Amino acid sequence: MSRTSKYHFFWKLAGEDKQILRNSETGFQLRFALSGFLIALIFVTAVISYHHTFSQIFDIPNLSWLWGFLFSLMIFNIYKLNLITISANPNRKGTGYIISFFFRICILLLLGLTIIKPIETLLLKKTLDIELAYLKFDEIKQVKAKTAAYFDTAIASNDRELIRLKQQLADGRIKTSLDKIEELEAKKQKLVLDKETLIEDTEKLIDESSYFVRGLIHLNYKFPWVWLISSGFLLLFLLPLFLKYFISKSSSYDITRAELNRDIILDEYANLKHQYPLLFQKSIGMRIELEEQFEDPPFNLIPKTITRKTGTEDDFLKFLNGL
């Protein structure tokens, strides 16, 4: 097996033509092999990251591997589309190109953040678990206080009504059955039981919650240095793009690729000119040739000079009147 054949898989991942790279310098072969290797590494990282995300959010550890894989494929189709369609050292860098390139970078940065942020929670799991324990403790404390206050108010109101009825009954000021008093006493017992049950259920719910999103926010808020990890990953994420973008125009790779693209365009255009009149001949029975409006078809950068002379308005009127 030749040395270059070892790189074919990585060249394909980088979206490059092996026919061009096979005849290029070793530096370019290694350049795009590195690009493909980084893409493969980032893809594996993405699968792990999205698996962790779906597992934490939906609590389906096994199925999350499938979802993570499919979601990674979707993300990397977008990634490779940006990588393949970018022009290395384009001849024209107008405002439209700059805006387009800026939006490409922004989209890739957003995609990269969706990968690295969940990974950070895995890398800093011990630290995050401690922080989440404090968060959950404070949350449980607040919820218990609010729940207890609500039920204590209801129980106190029920007790006041119960004392009032018992006092009036003892004083003989009202005539009522014991059912009302028993109903109030049963209501009090239910309120006490509901209070204990709700506090226990809430405490269990908070304690078992993954707090995935809150953990992400808290981790980046309390430990700003985490963004150093994000920045390093984003640099690797954009590196394949920059490896392709910053290539000298005088390199054999760029010259060969430009010539190949030009030949493909010229061959396709020649085939179009051949098929164009044949299609009209078959469709309407009349042969119509494709009229050229530029000196350099199909690139159409140099318009043809119009040498036809036109008459004046008087000449046109004379023509209409047959003069």
Helices and strands as residue ranges (DSSP letters): G 4-7, H 8-13, H 18-22, H 26-58, H 63-85, H 95-123, H 125-171, H 178-208, H 212-222, H 226-245, H 252-284, H 313-320
